[in-house]
Amino acid sequence: MQSFFVDTWYLIAVFDRYDSHSKQAARIAARLDSVELVSHDGVLTEFLSAMSHGDVGGREAAVGFVRTMMRRVNVVEVKRELFLRGIDLYANRPDKHYSLVDCMSMLVMRDLGITHVLTNDHHFRQEGFTIVNE
């Protein structure tokens, strides 16, 4: 079974029907029946941080969405070793604008042999991954 990595962009677009990428994410989601979805704790943290500006009902919905995703997506635990490796990659790409979460995502993808990522972030392409955004 092919595995796709789930980036924060995809989570936001699936969750927020007013997001400019919502329809695009819905088209992608319709094609994901036979793939394994993988992410990590940092992506879920980044998603909740992005949703923290909303009202109480929106925060509750975001938490519920994350809990649902944790049942549907293989979520890798961010342990100290991954965090430190992420910092190393972050430090070794001073010419890039990668976030630490993106660096950890790239490492998880490499570790698990995942080549496709649900994102619109061109940084993944710069590291040799295939972006799935249509």
C-alpha positions in Angstrom: 0.0 0.0 0.0 1.3 3.4 -0.9 1.8 6.0 1.9 1.3 9.7 1.7 2.5 12.2 4.3 -0.1 14.6 5.6 1.2 18.2 6.0 -0.4 21.0 7.9 -1.6 22.6 4.7 -3.8 19.6 3.9 -5.2 19.5 7.4 -6.1 23.2 7.4 -7.7 22.9 3.9 -9.7 19.8 4.8 -10.9 21.3 8.2 -11.7 24.9 7.1 -14.3 25.0 4.3 -13.6 28.7 3.9 -9.9 28.1 3.3 -8.9 29.0 -0.3 -7.6 25.5 -0.8 -10.6 23.6 0.6 -12.0 22.4 -2.7 -8.6 21.3 -3.8 -8.1 19.3 -0.6 -11.6 17.7 -1.1 -10.6 16.5 -4.6 -7.4 15.0 -3.1 -9.3 13.4 -0.2 -11.7 11.7 -2.7 -8.8 9.8 -4.2 -7.1 8.6 -1.0 -9.2 5.4 -0.3 -6.3 3.0 -0.9 -3.4 4.8 0.6 -2.0 4.9 4.1 -1.8 8.4 5.6 1.2 9.3 7.8 2.0 12.4 9.8 3.6 13.3 13.2 2.8 15.1 16.4 4.5 18.3 15.2 2.1 18.7 12.3 -0.9 18.3 14.6 0.6 20.8 16.9 1.2 23.2 14.0 -2.4 22.7 12.9 -3.8 23.5 16.4 -1.6 26.6 16.6 -3.0 27.8 13.3 -6.5 27.3 14.6 -5.9 28.9 18.0 -7.0 32.4 16.8 -10.6 31.2 16.4 -13.5 31.3 18.8 -14.1 28.7 21.5 -16.4 26.6 19.2 -13.8 26.7 16.5 -11.1 25.5 18.9 -13.4 22.7 20.1 -14.0 21.7 16.5 -10.2 21.8 15.8 -9.5 19.5 18.8 -12.2 17.1 17.6 -10.8 17.1 14.1 -7.3 16.3 15.5 -8.7 13.5 17.6 -10.4 12.1 14.5 -7.2 12.4 12.4 -5.3 10.5 15.1 -7.6 7.5 14.5 -7.4 7.8 10.7 -3.7 8.7 10.2 -0.6 6.9 11.4 0.7 9.7 13.6 4.4 9.2 14.5 5.4 10.3 18.0 7.9 13.1 18.1 10.6 11.8 20.4 13.8 13.7 21.4 15.8 11.9 18.7 13.5 13.1 15.9 13.5 16.6 17.4 17.3 16.8 17.5 17.6 15.4 14.0 15.1 18.0 12.9 17.2 20.8 14.4 20.3 19.4 12.6 18.5 19.5 9.2 17.1 23.0 10.0 20.6 24.2 10.8 22.1 22.5 7.7 19.7 24.4 5.3 20.5 28.0 6.1 19.7 29.0 2.5 16.1 27.6 2.8 13.1 28.8 4.7 12.1 25.4 6.1 10.3 25.3 9.4 11.4 22.9 12.1 8.1 21.0 11.6 8.9 20.6 7.9 12.4 19.3 8.7 11.0 16.7 11.0 8.4 15.8 8.4 11.1 15.3 5.8 13.0 13.1 8.1 9.9 11.0 9.0 9.2 10.6 5.2 12.8 9.5 4.5 12.8 7.1 7.5 9.6 5.5 6.3 10.3 5.6 2.6 7.4 8.0 1.8 7.9 10.0 -1.4 4.5 11.7 -1.7 3.3 14.6 0.5 -0.1 16.3 0.7 1.0 19.9 0.7 1.5 23.0 -1.5 4.8 23.7 0.2 7.6 23.8 -2.4 10.2 23.1 0.2 9.3 19.4 0.0 10.0 19.4 -3.7 13.4 21.0 -3.0 14.3 17.9 -0.9 13.2 15.6 -3.7 9.7 14.7 -2.6 6.6 14.6 -4.8 3.9 17.1 -3.9 0.3 16.0 -4.2 -1.9 19.0 -4.3 -4.3 18.2 -7.2 
